[in-house]
Amino acid sequence: MAVQTTLFKIEKRGGARKGAGRKRLGPKRLPHRERESFRHYQPLHVTLKLKKGLPSLRWRPLARIVWAGLHVAKERYGVRVIEFSIQGDHIHLILEAEGASALSKAMQALCIRLAKALRKEIGGSGSVFADRYHVHVLKTPAETRAALAYVLNNKRRHGKQHGQRFGDRWVDPLSSAGNFDGWSDRDLVAELRETGPPPDTYPVKPATKWLLKKGWQKWGLIEVREIPGPQRSASR
């Protein structure tokens, strides 16, 4: 058995040796700070980020996996998925949750389900998501409207950054935008209802809390061409 001599070396030097102790997990690892508390009537903007080097979630086979996973998770453990969008390396969710415990259980179940299914498709091993999910608590009508625009028009935001152009009436098919009835273009809403997928094919549930049902509309309906700005840093 090896003899531990560190203790004696420390005593002779009068202090801890350089580099001793538990090693850091890496510069990009988020510290597990306590999440921001929220009330059951406050919606949540949650972001799941993919690890670097994995295929885009907008690749059809992976998008289908995420869509199916959200269908299972759209109402579980006291959490409801109200809106969502699937981007290349992350997923945005607008949720209602009855409490912190409900949110933790629902997100854990969703992450495990998605990770297993995505790994089965792309191969390899190890975790799929880069870190803990980010949570932004929506406390006001203005904040809620901004989050809705950010999630539903997120592809337009990324497209602008990369020089992509979209039609004036284009909505992201890898989001719940086609099921959203808060667009300012009421003709577009009617058209989406008539020609788009049936509402029950989207992995979402109707909002039940005031901020997501009506409160956000105090700041006006959302334009389909609206390019959302950056969101406030989310609680980790």
Summary of the structure (lengths in Angstrom):
residues: 236
radius of gyration: 21.6
end to end distance: 42.7
largest distance: 80.6
contacts: 635
relative contact order: 0.18
helix: 38%
strand: 14%
